[in-house]
Amino acid sequence: MFLFLALPVLAAGEKVEEFMLDNGMKVIVKPDHRAPVVVSQVWYKVGSSYELPGTTGVSHVLEHMMFKGTKNVPPDEFSRIVAALGGSENAFTGIDYTAYFETLSKKHLERALELEADRMQNLLLDEKEFRREVAVVREERRLRTDDDPNGLLWEQFNAVAWRVSPYRNPVIGWMHDLEVMTVADLQAWYDQWYSPDNALLVVVGDVVPAEVLALAKKHFGAIPARKREAWRQRPEPEQKGPVRMTLKVPAEQPVLLMGYKAPAMVDLKDPAEAYALVVLSSILGDGDSSRLSASVVRDQGLAVSASSSYDAFSRLSGLLEIEAIPARETDLDELEKALRAQVKRLRDEPVSKAELERVINRTLAARVFARDSMFYQAMLIGMRETNGYDWRSLDEELEHIRAVTAEQVRAVARKYLVDQRLTVARLEPVKKEQATAGEKKS
């Protein structure tokens, strides 16, 4: 058993090498010589959780504007240049980071770094381009949240679960903030956060680390660091009892969300608790052989799907989340009762040795074999580093997960999966005419 642990998480040959430029920019290189391809990712340690009230969505809008021209590259030319080189590029904004990436032939790596260094320091924020792009983001919000019952449910769920934590705000931003956002807001955000000392370059592919370092020094080394005030974390008030909310909008099917406040690794004195929560979440709702799928979906027939998730390596503490869609003849009360029964079982009964062994094997296998692609290797490194963890934890976590015991799983269930930490959100579909009548009445 556990034979696959001989494989490192960041597999495929040579070791990862880490460098630091004089201006504070970290460079991490992972050689992978299976194909003459390279993945280049520039990560900035800023995302929606850094945003202040009234400015939500600014990280995401700025991400859009990073493709709209610099002093040296006209609007949208960045994408055209990369495509002409036979590569692909894109970007994404998360809760705790914003990242820009290119995948292309190794011989074009320098051009990719040159383009990234240029927009790190020479971005032009044109008023017309901004108005056009923020309108695109508002429409994106309408499609993905306002007019999507499931997206709206998740947004409301997070806003209710958290009182102070910036995780209560959506990455895309609240609509009012998007409507009043200005170019000056973006310029201030760019000036505050987009500098080499707040950035990370990750390169994975058919490269030599020393050569990547030389290119990084050439293109990023002269960009000056910037002083910035430390981000102030406001502690989340202690929850004293269960919080519930119901969303009634036109929808095809009801949905039930449950979230238990669960600490991230950064807030734990005993890291073993986080690894036990990882295993607990896998036992509960990760995959077809999990308890929720086996019992609630297949045996009882109460749901068409049920799953759980937990992130031990988020920048701030988050939630252990459960999502379930009831079967046609099941009401949400009955479904919630069944989900709670599975949670109670974790608190009351030790997991059997056979089940624990099977789940740990599955969890570890997923972590190893899902990381075969160059892009995902780079992404995992970037996520860990920008969330405040060392990339080496990617390999170290395998041994820690393997060491989790049944008693540790029950202990964290008893400590964290309790009503005092619980938020429940229900999507109860209504007919469109009912929703319209309610709006007119209000």
C-alpha positions in Angstrom: 0.0 0.0 0.0 0.9 3.7 -0.6 3.5 2.6 -3.2 2.8 5.6 -5.3 4.2 7.9 -2.6 7.6 7.2 -4.2 6.4 9.7 -6.8 6.9 13.3 -5.8 3.9 15.6 -6.3 5.9 17.9 -8.6 7.0 14.9 -10.6 8.8 14.5 -13.9 12.5 14.5 -13.2 14.6 17.4 -12.0 14.1 19.3 -8.7 12.5 22.6 -8.3 14.9 25.6 -7.9 14.1 28.8 -6.2 15.7 32.2 -6.7 15.2 35.8 -5.4 16.0 38.9 -7.4 17.4 41.9 -5.8 14.1 43.8 -6.1 12.3 41.1 -4.1 10.7 39.1 -6.9 10.8 35.4 -6.3 11.5 33.0 -9.2 10.6 29.3 -9.0 11.6 27.0 -11.9 10.6 23.3 -12.4 12.4 21.6 -15.3 10.1 19.1 -17.1 11.7 17.8 -20.3 8.9 15.6 -21.7 8.1 18.1 -24.4 9.8 21.3 -25.8 7.1 23.4 -24.2 7.2 25.9 -21.3 4.5 27.3 -19.0 5.2 30.8 -17.6 3.0 32.3 -14.9 3.3 35.6 -13.1 1.4 35.7 -9.8 0.5 38.8 -7.8 -0.3 38.5 -4.2 -3.5 40.4 -4.4 -7.1 39.3 -5.0 -10.6 40.1 -3.9 -9.9 39.4 -0.2 -7.6 42.4 -0.2 -10.3 44.8 -1.5 -11.8 47.5 0.7 -15.6 48.1 1.0 -16.7 50.1 -2.0 -14.0 48.8 -4.3 -14.9 45.2 -4.7 -14.2 43.8 -8.1 -11.2 46.1 -8.7 -8.7 43.2 -8.9 -10.7 41.4 -11.6 -11.4 44.5 -13.6 -7.6 45.4 -13.5 -6.9 41.8 -14.7 -9.0 42.6 -17.8 -7.3 45.9 -18.3 -3.8 44.3 -18.3 -4.5 43.2 -21.9 -5.5 46.7 -23.0 -2.1 48.2 -23.8 1.1 49.6 -22.4 3.5 52.3 -23.6 5.1 49.7 -25.9 2.2 47.3 -26.8 -1.1 48.5 -28.3 -4.5 47.3 -26.8 -5.1 43.6 -27.4 -1.7 43.2 -29.1 -0.4 41.1 -26.2 -2.7 38.3 -27.1 -2.0 38.6 -30.8 1.7 38.4 -30.3 1.5 35.3 -28.2 -0.9 33.6 -30.7 1.5 34.5 -33.5 4.2 32.6 -31.6 2.0 29.5 -31.5 1.2 30.0 -27.9 -1.8 30.6 -25.7 -2.3 33.0 -22.8 -4.9 34.1 -20.3 -5.3 35.2 -16.7 -7.5 34.6 -13.7 -8.4 36.4 -10.5 -9.0 34.6 -7.3 -9.8 35.4 -3.7 -6.2 35.8 -2.7 -4.2 36.2 -6.0 -4.2 37.3 -9.6 -2.2 35.3 -12.2 -1.2 35.8 -15.8 0.1 32.9 -17.9 1.5 31.8 -21.2 2.0 28.3 -22.7 4.3 28.2 -25.7 7.4 26.8 -27.3 10.5 27.0 -25.0 12.3 29.1 -27.6 9.7 31.9 -27.0 10.0 32.1 -23.3 12.0 35.3 -23.3 9.3 37.0 -25.4 6.7 36.0 -22.8 8.8 37.4 -19.9 9.5 40.6 -21.9 5.8 41.1 -22.4 5.0 40.4 -18.7 7.7 42.7 -17.4 6.4 45.5 -19.7 2.9 45.4 -18.4 4.1 45.1 -14.8 5.5 48.7 -15.1 4.1 50.4 -18.2 0.3 49.7 -18.2 -1.8 52.4 -19.8 -5.3 52.7 -18.3 -7.3 54.4 -21.1 -10.7 55.8 -20.1 -12.5 54.4 -23.2 -11.0 51.0 -22.8 -11.9 51.0 -19.2 -15.6 51.9 -19.8 -15.8 49.2 -22.4 -14.2 46.6 -20.2 -16.0 47.3 -17.0 -19.3 47.0 -19.0 -18.0 43.5 -20.0 -17.5 42.6 -16.4 -20.9 43.9 -15.4 -22.5 41.7 -18.1 -20.3 38.8 -16.9 -21.7 39.3 -13.4 -25.3 39.3 -14.7 -24.8 36.0 -16.6 -22.8 34.2 -13.9 -24.4 35.5 -10.8 -27.5 37.7 -11.0 -29.2 35.5 -13.7 -27.7 32.2 -12.4 -29.6 30.8 -9.4 -26.7 28.6 -8.3 -24.2 31.4 -8.6 -26.5 33.7 -6.7 -26.9 31.1 -4.0 -23.2 30.7 -3.5 -22.7 34.5 -3.4 -25.5 35.0 -0.8 -24.2 32.0 1.2 -20.7 33.5 1.6 -22.1 36.9 2.4 -24.2 35.4 5.2 -21.5 32.9 6.5 -19.0 35.7 7.1 -19.5 38.9 9.0 -16.1 40.5 8.7 -13.9 38.1 6.7 -13.2 39.5 3.2 -14.2 36.0 1.9 -17.7 37.3 2.1 -17.2 39.5 -1.0 -17.5 38.0 -4.5 -14.4 38.0 -6.7 -16.3 39.7 -9.5 -17.4 42.4 -7.2 -20.8 43.7 -6.1 -22.7 45.4 -8.9 -22.9 48.8 -7.3 -19.2 48.9 -6.8 -18.7 48.0 -10.5 -21.1 50.8 -11.5 -19.2 53.5 -9.6 -15.7 52.2 -10.3 -13.3 54.7 -11.9 -10.0 54.5 -13.8 -8.4 56.2 -10.8 -9.5 53.2 -8.6 -7.7 50.9 -11.0 -4.6 53.1 -11.2 -4.3 53.2 -7.4 -4.7 49.4 -7.2 -2.1 48.9 -9.9 0.4 51.2 -8.2 -0.2 49.6 -4.8 0.1 45.9 -5.7 1.8 45.4 -9.1 5.5 45.4 -8.4 8.2 42.7 -8.4 8.4 42.5 -4.6 4.7 41.5 -4.6 5.0 39.1 -7.5 6.1 35.5 -8.2 7.4 34.1 -11.5 6.8 30.3 -11.9 8.2 28.6 -15.0 7.7 24.9 -15.6 8.9 23.1 -18.8 11.8 22.2 -21.0 14.2 24.7 -19.4 17.4 25.1 -17.5 16.9 27.0 -14.2 20.0 29.1 -14.5 18.9 30.3 -18.0 15.5 31.2 -16.7 17.1 33.1 -13.8 19.2 35.1 -16.3 16.1 36.0 -18.4 14.2 37.0 -15.2 17.1 39.3 -14.2 17.2 40.8 -17.6 13.5 41.7 -17.9 12.3 42.1 -14.3 15.5 42.9 -12.4 15.5 46.6 -13.1 11.9 47.2 -12.1 11.9 48.9 -8.7 10.2 47.5 -5.6 7.4 49.6 -4.0 6.7 50.3 -0.4 3.1 49.4 0.7 1.2 49.3 3.9 0.8 45.8 5.4 -2.6 44.3 4.8 -4.6 44.4 8.0 -6.6 41.3 8.9 -9.8 41.8 10.9 -10.7 38.8 13.0 -14.0 37.1 12.3 -16.4 37.4 15.3 -17.0 34.0 17.0 -20.2 32.4 15.7 -22.7 31.6 18.5 -25.1 29.4 16.7 -26.4 28.2 13.3 -27.1 30.7 10.6 -29.7 30.0 8.0 -30.9 31.7 4.8 -33.3 30.9 2.0 -33.1 32.2 -1.6 -36.3 32.2 -3.6 -35.8 32.8 -7.3 -36.9 31.2 -10.5 -34.8 28.0 -10.9 -34.9 24.5 -12.3 -34.1 22.7 -9.1 -33.6 23.3 -5.4 -30.1 23.3 -3.9 -28.8 22.9 -0.3 -25.5 24.3 0.9 -24.0 23.7 4.4 -20.8 25.3 5.5 -18.9 24.7 8.8 -16.2 27.3 9.7 -13.0 25.4 9.5 -9.5 26.7 10.1 -6.8 26.9 7.4 -3.3 25.7 8.2 -2.1 29.2 8.9 -4.4 29.5 11.9 -3.7 26.2 13.5 -1.2 25.5 16.3 -1.4 21.8 15.4 -1.1 21.3 11.5 -2.3 17.7 12.0 -5.9 19.1 12.4 -5.8 20.5 8.9 -4.7 17.2 7.4 -7.4 15.4 9.4 -10.0 17.8 7.9 -8.7 17.0 4.4 -9.2 13.3 5.0 -12.6 13.9 6.7 -13.8 15.9 3.7 -12.7 13.1 1.4 -14.5 10.5 3.5 -17.6 12.6 3.6 -18.1 13.8 0.0 -15.1 13.5 -2.3 -16.0 11.2 -5.2 -18.4 8.4 -6.0 -17.2 6.2 -3.2 -17.6 8.8 -0.5 -20.3 8.5 2.2 -22.6 11.1 0.8 -22.5 9.5 -2.7 -22.9 6.0 -1.4 -25.5 6.6 1.3 -27.5 9.8 0.5 -27.4 9.5 -3.3 -27.3 5.8 -4.1 -28.7 3.9 -1.0 -31.3 6.4 0.1 -32.0 8.0 -3.2 -32.5 11.4 -1.6 -30.1 13.4 -3.8 -28.9 13.4 -7.4 -25.6 14.7 -6.2 -23.8 15.4 -2.9 -20.2 16.5 -2.3 -18.0 18.2 0.2 -14.8 20.3 -0.1 -12.2 21.9 2.2 -9.0 23.9 1.5 -6.3 23.5 4.2 -4.0 26.0 2.4 -6.2 29.0 1.9 -4.7 32.4 3.0 -7.4 32.9 5.6 -9.6 30.3 7.4 -12.6 29.2 5.4 -15.4 26.6 5.3 -15.8 22.9 5.0 -18.6 23.0 2.5 -21.3 20.5 1.6 -23.5 20.9 -1.6 -26.4 18.7 -2.5 -29.2 18.6 -5.0 -32.2 16.7 -3.9 -33.9 14.0 -5.9 -37.2 14.9 -7.5 -39.4 13.7 -4.6 -37.2 14.8 -1.8 -37.7 18.1 0.1 -34.8 20.1 1.5 -35.7 19.3 5.1 -35.4 15.6 4.5 -32.1 16.1 2.6 -30.6 18.3 5.3 -31.6 15.6 7.9 -29.7 13.0 5.8 -26.6 15.2 5.4 -26.6 15.9 9.1 -26.8 12.2 9.9 -23.6 11.6 8.0 -21.9 14.5 9.8 -23.1 13.1 13.1 -21.8 9.7 12.2 -18.3 11.2 11.7 -18.6 12.7 15.2 -19.9 9.6 16.9 -18.1 6.7 15.2 -14.4 6.1 14.4 -13.8 5.5 10.7 -12.9 1.9 10.1 -9.3 1.0 9.3 -10.3 -0.3 5.9 -12.3 2.8 5.0 -9.6 5.2 6.2 -6.9 3.3 4.3 -9.0 3.4 1.1 -9.8 7.1 1.4 -6.2 8.1 2.1 -5.0 6.1 -0.9 -7.6 7.7 -3.1 -6.8 11.2 -1.7 -3.1 10.8 -2.3 -3.5 9.2 -5.7 -5.7 12.2 -6.8 -3.1 14.6 -5.6 -0.3 12.8 -7.4 -1.8 11.9 -10.7 -3.8 15.1 -11.2 -0.6 17.0 -11.2 0.9 15.5 -14.3 0.5 18.6 -16.5 3.0 21.4 -16.6 0.4 24.0 -16.2 -1.1 22.4 -13.1 2.4 21.9 -11.6 3.0 25.7 -12.0 -0.4 26.6 -10.7 0.0 24.6 -7.5 3.3 26.2 -6.8 1.8 29.7 -7.5 -1.3 29.1 -5.3 0.8 27.8 -2.3 3.3 30.7 -2.5 0.8 33.5 -2.9 -1.4 32.1 -0.1 1.6 32.4 2.2 2.9 28.8 2.2 6.1 27.2 1.0 5.8 25.3 -2.3 7.6 22.4 -0.6 4.4 21.7 1.3 3.1 20.1 -1.9 5.3 17.1 -1.3 5.3 17.2 2.5 1.5 17.0 2.7 1.5 13.5 1.2 3.3 12.1 4.3 1.1 14.1 6.6 -2.1 12.8 5.0 -0.8 9.3 5.2 -0.3 9.7 8.9 -3.9 10.8 9.7 -5.6 8.4 12.2 -9.3 7.5 12.7 -9.3 9.2 16.1 -7.9 12.5 14.6 -10.7 12.5 12.0 -13.3 12.0 14.8 -11.6 14.7 16.9 -11.8 17.4 14.2 -15.4 16.4 13.4 -16.4 16.9 17.1 -14.5 20.2 17.2 -15.5 21.8 14.0 -18.6 20.1 12.5 -20.9 21.6 15.1 -24.0 23.8 14.9 -22.2 26.7 16.4 -20.0 26.9 13.3 -22.7 26.1 10.7 -24.3 28.1 8.0 -27.1 26.6 5.9 -28.3 28.1 2.6 -31.3 26.8 0.6 -32.4 27.6 -2.9 -36.1 27.2 -3.2 -37.3 27.6 -6.7 -40.4 29.8 -7.4 -42.3 30.4 -10.6 -41.1 33.5 -12.6 -44.5 35.2 -12.1 -44.2 34.8 -8.3 -40.8 36.4 -8.3 -42.0 39.3 -10.4 -45.1 39.8 -8.2 -42.8 39.9 -5.1 -40.6 42.5 -6.7 -43.6 44.7 -7.5 -45.0 44.4 -4.0 -41.7 45.3 -2.4 
